[in-house]
Amino acid sequence: MIEFLGLEPYAPVAALIVIGAMLIGFGTELFPPAAIAVMGLAAVLGLGLIAPDDMLKVMSNSAPWTIMPMFILSAALIRTGVLDALIFRLEQLPIKSAGAMIAVVALVASSASAFVNNTPLVVLMIPIVVALANKSGIAISKLLIPLSFAAILGGTTTLVGTSTNLLVDGVAQANGLAPFGMFEITLVGVPVAVVGLLYMTLIGRRSLPDHGSLTGPQSNRGRFLVEVLIPPDSPMIGQSPAAVRVFQGPDRRVIDVIRGDLSLRRDMNAVTLEAGDIVVLKSAVANVLTIRDRAGMEVGKGAQEVRETAAREATGGDDLAPVASRSTIVAEALIGPNSRLIGRTLRASRLRRRYGVYPIALHHAGENLADRLEDVEMQVGDSLLLEGAPDDLARLATDAGLINLNAPSEKALRMEKAPAAIFALALVVAGSALGFMPIVALAWIGVAFVFATRCIDSDEAFAAVDWQIIVMIFAMLAVGRALESTGAVLLVVQVAEPWMRDIPLAAQLFAVYFLGSVLTEIVTNNAVGVVVTPVAIALAQSLGHDPRPFVIVVMFAASASFATPIGYQTNTLVYSAGGYRFMDFFRIGAPLNVLCGVVTVASVHLLWF
């Protein structure tokens, strides 16, 4: 379209406008990141900033094709209990001090995330850390930010530690650089990780809040829900639930009235009972037994009259017909990255009808919601406070992709297959380090091996892939290609190069790091990797420097998201689970951002210049 309108000279500006609009979209979270990336792709295609053939060419980029099998290999390690063995030892440690617990959790998370994708690792460890916190009497909020930060830091120590590293490597290769080795960034990553972990253990922990999550220490106490049917001849017909004596009392509460398929809980004050209504009552055990006794049907008129008389005396004479009762618990569940509930409301999800589970509260974007929770669209990292039978809660967690914070996953592990899963990962790491074969090929060979040895079923393996990330990466690669082909990257370099040339090399490196780090806090890290990498390469070349160390700086900057809960997915996951506020991340993470930047630039400067 640009060419058709004769505006081809303005193509670089148009490309920058598109990417600017996308960055605003990422920052405001109007749509999920993958959707914004696809909209950006549609814009550059529609404006003629990239040809369809060029779009298809970016599909051959090795980065997403490497990230996909690494998701699967990470899932295989989890499925075979490799990580559980490490975490089991963690659970056995008699640690009571918050400082010692932070150090141990951070060490375990950072070590594992060097070779396991950090997002599924954090998903696995959140319930474990919550259990450890409850066991040791340490506030959950003292441990979950260190868990996320440690997983991010550990992921920067190897090429496969995070998808961002692989993506930046893929973009760099597309711009003519040689592939990065498995441990080429380790000499930078280890100092950054060590300094970051020391900061969290010695200094940062003093700023960690003492916030509770949605559930308190007593949230698992047994409760009862009773569903009571209003029979056709009941004297309660036409009354408000608040006027029925059996429903009132300090130890009981009406939480819903079901009429057909419709829940009337949103406007309980306006409800008048009708025949066939089901009143959902939360009550003490004694009251449940009273209602059950009222409904007892014994053969013989005399026995029935005695039972009805006793029941009337106990409940005030109201006629009830219990439908069902069950022992329940209150549990907190986290919306995982692959949850079916993402983007849906509780009203549309119909958890009560499908699972017999009642949502009580929702922790969304740092706010506890109770009154309007049914109309809020759920996102990754939201916490739901749910009440229901343990079996129903477990079924919901499995079907909907929720993380049960009150108990670790009880899925059967294939521990006898653990050696095979370890061998597959070792094959990828060693083969790549020795240059035997490109990592993308080795990763898919590893996947075939874990399939052949039945470490993980194929359906579970492909479900472990975060397809939204994959779609976003493909779309962003096409947008990045449009930036390069239109000359937008060159335009940015031409503006930045004159003032960059007059500052020291270390300052040039830190300027690139600062750009990537700031963008990562408001934009998804993978998008930053795609956009900033070609700029860093072109800028380094124009300044007469080797672009490789500049690309390494981008790798670390794109992962160094500590100051906000939205820049990195692991931060988003622990945001609600720990009951954090937005400023908690900034207060602890902003100094860590600066510290990691200084260590990264110093290490790169020392090793490459």
SULCORMO-V811360 format. One record per residue. N is the residue number from 1. PHI is phi in degrees with one decimal (999 if undefined). OMEGA is omega as a letter, one per 40 degrees, with the letter a starting at -180 (NA if undefined). BURIAL is I if it has 24 or more other C-alpha atoms within 12 Angstrom, else O. Layout:
# SULCORMO-V811360
N:PHI:OMEGA:BURIAL
N:PHI:OMEGA:BURIAL
This chain:
# SULCORMO-V811360
1:999:i:O
2:-57.3:a:I
3:-68.0:a:O
4:-63.6:a:O
5:-85.8:a:O
6:73.8:a:O
7:-108.0:a:O
8:-56.9:i:O
9:-60.3:a:O
10:-96.0:a:O
11:-59.1:i:I
12:-59.8:i:I
13:-65.9:i:I
14:-61.6:i:I
15:-64.7:i:I
16:-67.2:i:I
17:-63.5:i:O
18:-61.1:a:I
19:-67.2:i:I
20:-64.0:i:O
21:-63.5:i:O
22:-66.0:i:I
23:-62.4:i:I
24:-63.6:i:O
25:-61.5:i:I
26:-61.9:a:I
27:-69.6:a:I
28:-85.8:i:O
29:57.0:i:I
30:-65.6:i:O
31:-135.8:i:O
32:-59.5:a:I
33:-53.7:a:I
34:-63.2:i:I
35:-66.4:i:I
36:-64.0:i:I
37:-62.6:i:I
38:-65.9:i:I
39:-61.9:i:I
40:-62.8:i:I
41:-60.4:i:I
42:-62.6:a:I
43:-65.8:a:I
44:-69.3:i:I
45:-71.1:a:I
46:-64.6:i:O
47:-83.4:a:I
48:75.8:i:I
49:-79.2:i:I
50:-146.4:i:I
51:-80.6:i:I
52:-54.2:i:O
53:-64.2:i:O
54:-66.5:i:I
55:-61.5:a:I
56:-68.0:a:O
57:-65.9:a:O
58:-69.1:i:I
59:-66.3:i:I
60:-88.1:i:O
61:-58.7:a:I
62:-72.4:a:I
63:-59.1:a:I
64:-64.4:i:I
65:-72.2:i:I
66:-90.4:a:I
67:-63.6:a:I
68:-57.7:i:I
69:-66.7:i:I
70:-69.0:i:I
71:-58.5:a:I
72:-68.0:i:I
73:-64.8:i:I
74:-63.0:i:I
75:-64.2:i:I
76:-66.0:i:I
77:-63.3:i:I
78:-70.2:a:I
79:-64.9:a:I
80:-91.6:i:I
81:80.7:i:I
82:-61.0:a:I
83:-74.3:i:I
84:-63.7:i:I
85:-62.6:i:O
86:-68.3:a:I
87:-69.8:i:I
88:-59.1:i:O
89:-65.4:i:O
90:-62.4:a:I
91:-67.0:a:I
92:-82.9:a:O
93:-70.5:a:O
94:-82.2:a:O
95:-101.0:i:O
96:-117.6:a:O
97:-79.8:i:O
98:-63.8:a:I
99:-62.5:i:I
100:-66.7:i:I
101:-65.8:i:I
102:-60.3:a:I
103:-62.6:a:I
104:-69.2:i:I
105:-60.1:a:I
106:-64.6:a:I
107:-66.1:i:I
108:-64.4:a:I
109:-65.1:a:I
110:-69.0:i:I
111:-65.9:a:I
112:-69.3:a:I
113:-73.8:i:I
114:-65.6:a:I
115:-127.0:i:I
116:-115.0:i:I
117:-52.5:a:I
118:-70.4:a:I
119:-66.9:i:I
120:-63.5:i:I
121:-63.6:i:I
122:-66.3:i:I
123:-57.3:i:I
124:-68.4:a:I
125:-85.7:a:I
126:-55.9:i:I
127:-62.8:i:I
128:-64.5:a:I
129:-66.6:i:I
130:-61.2:i:I
131:-63.1:i:I
132:-62.6:i:I
133:-62.9:i:I
134:-64.7:a:I
135:-66.6:a:O
136:-94.9:i:I
137:76.2:i:O
138:-97.6:i:I
139:-61.3:a:I
140:-58.0:a:I
141:-66.1:i:I
142:-78.6:a:I
143:-118.1:a:I
144:-76.7:i:I
145:-62.5:i:I
146:-58.0:i:I
147:-61.4:a:I
148:-65.1:a:I
149:-62.5:i:I
150:-66.2:i:I
151:-64.4:i:I
152:-65.2:a:I
153:-64.2:i:I
154:-64.8:a:I
155:-66.9:a:I
156:-84.6:a:I
157:-86.2:i:I
158:-136.7:a:I
159:-64.5:a:I
160:-95.0:a:I
161:-67.2:i:I
162:-147.8:a:I
163:-63.8:a:I
164:-62.9:i:I
165:-59.1:a:I
166:-65.0:a:I
167:-68.0:i:I
168:-61.9:i:I
169:-60.8:i:I
170:-64.5:i:I
171:-66.4:i:I
172:-62.7:i:I
173:-62.9:i:I
174:-64.5:i:I
175:-99.1:i:I
176:95.7:i:O
177:-85.5:i:I
178:-70.1:i:O
179:-60.3:i:I
180:-80.0:i:I
181:-79.2:a:I
182:-56.0:a:I
183:-114.0:a:I
184:-65.3:a:I
185:-96.7:a:I
186:-65.8:a:I
187:-66.1:i:I
188:-92.8:a:I
189:-66.4:a:I
190:-65.0:i:I
191:-59.0:i:I
192:-62.3:a:I
193:-65.0:a:I
194:-63.4:i:I
195:-63.1:i:I
196:-63.3:i:I
197:-68.6:i:I
198:-63.6:i:I
199:-60.5:a:I
200:-63.8:a:I
201:-75.4:a:I
202:-99.9:a:O
203:-116.4:a:O
204:-59.2:a:I
205:-63.6:i:I
206:-70.3:i:O
207:-97.3:a:I
208:-67.6:a:I
209:-75.4:i:I
210:-114.1:a:I
211:-88.7:i:I
212:-91.3:i:I
213:-90.3:a:I
214:-64.4:a:I
215:-101.7:i:I
216:-97.9:a:I
217:-62.0:a:O
218:-101.0:a:O
219:-70.3:a:O
220:-99.0:i:I
221:-62.0:a:O
222:-63.8:i:O
223:-130.4:i:I
224:-131.1:i:I
225:-107.4:i:I
226:-122.2:i:I
227:-101.9:a:I
228:-115.6:i:I
229:-87.0:i:I
230:-86.9:a:I
231:-72.8:a:O
232:-60.7:a:O
233:-104.0:a:O
234:-72.7:i:O
235:-69.5:i:O
236:-77.1:a:I
237:-59.9:a:I
238:91.1:i:O
239:-93.5:i:O
240:-80.2:i:I
241:-55.7:a:I
242:-69.6:a:I
243:-92.8:a:O
244:-89.3:a:I
245:-62.8:a:O
246:-67.2:i:I
247:-89.3:a:I
248:-107.0:i:O
249:144.4:a:O
250:-67.8:a:O
251:-111.9:i:O
252:-150.3:a:I
253:-157.2:i:I
254:-80.0:a:I
255:-110.8:i:I
256:-167.4:i:I
257:-127.8:a:I
258:-103.9:i:I
259:-122.1:a:O
260:68.0:i:O
261:-99.7:a:O
262:-101.2:i:O
263:-91.1:a:I
264:-103.5:a:I
265:-67.9:a:I
266:-70.8:a:O
267:-135.6:a:O
268:-63.4:a:O
269:-66.2:a:O
270:-95.0:a:O
271:-80.2:i:I
272:-118.9:a:I
273:-68.9:i:I
274:-126.2:i:I
275:-60.3:a:I
276:92.2:i:I
277:-63.9:i:I
278:-113.2:i:I
279:-93.5:i:I
280:-96.7:a:I
281:-118.5:i:I
282:-97.1:a:I
283:-146.3:i:I
284:-71.7:a:I
285:-60.0:a:O
286:-61.0:i:O
287:-68.6:i:I
288:-62.3:i:I
289:-65.5:i:O
290:-61.7:i:I
291:-65.0:i:I
292:-62.9:a:I
293:-62.1:i:I
294:-60.2:a:I
295:-90.4:a:I
296:-61.6:a:O
297:-113.0:i:O
298:-110.7:a:O
299:-73.1:a:O
300:113.1:a:O
301:-64.1:a:O
302:-62.8:a:O
303:-63.2:a:O
304:-65.3:a:O
305:-63.8:i:O
306:-62.2:a:O
307:-62.7:a:I
308:-66.9:i:I
309:-64.3:i:O
310:-62.6:a:O
311:-68.3:i:I
312:-62.2:i:O
313:-65.2:a:O
314:-77.2:a:O
315:-118.9:i:I
316:90.6:i:O
317:90.7:i:O
318:-78.8:a:I
319:-91.4:a:I
320:-129.8:i:I
321:-130.9:a:I
322:-64.9:i:I
323:-91.8:a:O
324:-163.2:i:O
325:-144.3:a:I
326:-154.8:i:I
327:-72.3:a:I
328:-130.0:i:I
329:-129.6:i:I
330:-102.1:a:I
331:-133.8:i:I
332:-105.6:a:I
333:-129.7:a:I
334:-104.9:i:I
335:-74.4:a:I
336:-78.3:a:I
337:-64.8:a:I
338:-112.3:a:I
339:-69.7:i:I
340:-72.1:a:I
341:-87.1:a:I
342:-61.5:i:I
343:82.3:a:I
344:-110.7:i:O
345:-96.3:i:I
346:-64.7:i:I
347:-61.1:a:I
348:-72.0:a:O
349:-76.4:i:I
350:52.1:a:O
351:-66.7:a:I
352:-63.7:a:I
353:-71.2:a:O
354:-82.2:a:O
355:-126.3:a:I
356:70.9:a:I
357:-113.8:a:I
358:-106.5:i:I
359:-76.5:a:I
360:-103.2:a:I
361:-152.8:a:I
362:-133.8:i:I
363:-100.6:a:I
364:-133.1:i:I
365:53.5:i:I
366:80.5:a:I
367:-130.3:i:I
368:-83.2:a:I
369:-115.2:i:I
370:-131.9:a:O
371:-84.7:a:O
372:-116.0:a:O
373:-66.5:a:I
374:-71.8:a:I
375:-106.9:a:O
376:-90.5:i:I
377:-74.1:a:I
378:-82.4:a:I
379:-129.9:i:I
380:-56.0:i:I
381:94.9:i:I
382:-64.1:i:I
383:-110.6:i:I
384:-110.5:i:I
385:-96.9:a:I
386:-120.5:i:I
387:-125.6:i:I
388:177.0:i:I
389:-67.6:a:I
390:-54.2:i:I
391:-65.6:i:O
392:-67.1:i:I
393:-64.4:i:I
394:-65.5:i:I
395:-66.2:i:I
396:-63.0:a:I
397:-60.0:a:I
398:-70.1:a:I
399:-69.6:a:O
400:-97.9:i:I
401:71.9:i:I
402:-96.2:i:I
403:-104.4:a:I
404:-76.8:a:I
405:-75.9:a:I
406:-89.8:i:I
407:-159.7:i:I
408:-64.8:i:I
409:-60.3:i:I
410:-107.0:i:O
411:-62.7:a:O
412:-61.4:a:O
413:-95.1:i:O
414:-102.8:a:I
415:-66.8:i:I
416:-68.7:i:O
417:-94.4:a:I
418:-56.8:i:I
419:-58.1:i:O
420:-67.3:i:I
421:-65.9:i:I
422:-64.3:i:I
423:-62.7:a:I
424:-61.7:i:I
425:-66.7:i:I
426:-62.4:i:I
427:-60.4:a:I
428:-65.9:a:I
429:-65.9:a:I
430:-67.7:a:I
431:-61.7:i:I
432:-71.1:a:I
433:-62.6:a:I
434:-87.1:i:O
435:71.5:a:O
436:-66.5:a:O
437:-163.1:i:O
438:-56.6:a:I
439:-62.3:a:I
440:-62.3:i:I
441:-70.9:a:I
442:-62.5:a:I
443:-63.7:i:I
444:-70.9:i:I
445:-63.3:i:I
446:-61.4:i:I
447:-63.3:i:I
448:-59.2:a:I
449:-67.3:a:I
450:-69.6:i:I
451:-69.1:a:I
452:-64.3:a:O
453:-91.6:i:I
454:58.1:i:I
455:-66.3:a:I
456:-153.5:i:I
457:-75.8:a:I
458:-63.6:a:O
459:-65.6:i:O
460:-68.4:a:O
461:-64.9:a:I
462:-72.1:i:O
463:-69.7:a:I
464:-76.4:i:I
465:-75.4:i:I
466:-82.9:a:I
467:-68.9:i:I
468:-64.7:i:I
469:-64.8:a:I
470:-63.5:i:I
471:-62.0:i:I
472:-62.2:a:I
473:-64.0:i:I
474:-59.0:a:I
475:-65.3:a:I
476:-67.9:i:I
477:-62.0:i:I
478:-67.9:i:I
479:-64.4:i:I
480:-61.2:i:I
481:-63.3:i:I
482:-65.3:i:I
483:-61.0:a:I
484:-74.8:a:I
485:-69.5:i:I
486:-84.2:a:I
487:89.7:a:I
488:-65.8:i:I
489:-62.4:i:I
490:-61.5:i:I
491:-62.6:i:I
492:-62.9:a:I
493:-64.2:a:I
494:-63.2:i:O
495:-74.9:a:O
496:-83.8:a:I
497:-60.1:a:I
498:-59.7:a:O
499:-81.0:i:O
500:-69.5:a:I
501:-66.5:a:I
502:-91.7:i:O
503:-110.9:a:O
504:-60.1:a:O
505:-58.3:a:I
506:-60.7:i:I
507:-68.2:i:O
508:-63.0:i:I
509:-62.6:a:I
510:-68.6:i:I
511:-63.3:i:I
512:-64.0:i:I
513:-61.6:a:I
514:-60.4:i:I
515:-59.1:a:I
516:-63.9:a:I
517:-66.7:a:I
518:-64.2:i:I
519:-63.3:a:I
520:-63.6:a:I
521:-70.0:a:I
522:-116.9:a:I
523:-128.4:i:I
524:-58.0:a:I
525:-62.8:i:I
526:-67.7:i:I
527:-63.9:i:I
528:-63.0:i:I
529:-59.1:a:I
530:-69.1:a:I
531:-79.2:a:I
532:-81.0:a:I
533:-57.5:i:I
534:-63.2:i:I
535:-65.0:a:I
536:-63.6:i:I
537:-64.6:a:I
538:-64.4:a:I
539:-66.5:i:I
540:-60.8:a:I
541:-64.7:a:I
542:-68.4:i:O
543:-88.1:i:I
544:82.1:a:O
545:-108.6:i:O
546:-66.5:a:O
547:-73.0:a:I
548:-60.4:i:I
549:-64.1:i:I
550:-66.4:i:I
551:-66.2:i:I
552:-63.1:i:I
553:-60.0:i:I
554:-63.5:i:I
555:-54.5:a:I
556:-73.6:a:I
557:-64.6:a:I
558:-69.2:i:I
559:-96.0:a:I
560:-79.8:i:I
561:-108.4:a:I
562:-121.1:a:I
563:-88.7:i:I
564:-137.5:i:I
565:-83.8:a:I
566:-108.8:a:I
567:-76.7:a:I
568:-135.9:a:I
569:-64.2:i:I
570:-66.0:i:I
571:-63.6:i:I
572:-63.0:a:I
573:-64.7:a:I
574:-87.3:a:I
575:-53.8:a:I
576:-81.3:a:I
577:-59.2:i:I
578:-95.3:a:I
579:65.5:a:I
580:-77.9:i:I
581:-107.7:a:I
582:-56.0:a:I
583:-70.6:i:O
584:-60.7:i:I
585:-66.0:a:I
586:-65.1:a:I
587:-63.2:a:I
588:-91.2:a:I
589:-85.5:a:I
590:-60.8:i:I
591:-61.1:i:I
592:-67.5:i:I
593:-56.9:a:I
594:-64.6:a:I
595:-61.5:i:I
596:-65.0:i:I
597:-63.4:i:I
598:-63.3:a:I
599:-67.0:i:I
600:-62.3:a:I
601:-63.7:i:I
602:-63.2:a:I
603:-66.4:i:I
604:-63.2:a:I
605:-63.0:a:I
606:-69.4:a:O
607:-85.2:a:O
608:-112.2:a:I
609:-127.2:NA:O
